[in-house]
Amino acid sequence: MMANINMSFRVDRDLKKQADTLFKELGLNTSVALNMFLKQSVREQALPFVPTKEVNEENTETEECILCKKYNKPNRRLKKAIKEANDIISGKVESKGYHNVDEFIEDMLK
């Protein structure tokens, strides 16, 4: 068993409160969530997310979408992907489907 140590760092009070609430809703506590972040960072030898200047613009998109209900606060990139998926599902955008990987590979090699 590895020896545990205590870490101490400063964080904005409101941010801590929001994070605690989120983690509780996810069935975690802050310590577990931070350990998950650290382990994933070490495993990937990178941050486990892509840092971006993009701001999550809540409630800016009024279009109802099929997949939006699954995600509480999708970012712009995810909104674009969801819209594309919905356009394919609704038939607005034509897409080709495959029954198996072999069909896909055969088509890609043409």
Secondary structure, DSSP 8 states (H G I E B T S, - for coil): ------------HHHHHHHHHHHHHTT--HHHHHHHHHHHHHHHTS-SS---S----TT------TTGGG-SS--HHHHHHHHHHHHHHHTSS-----SSHHHHHHHHT-
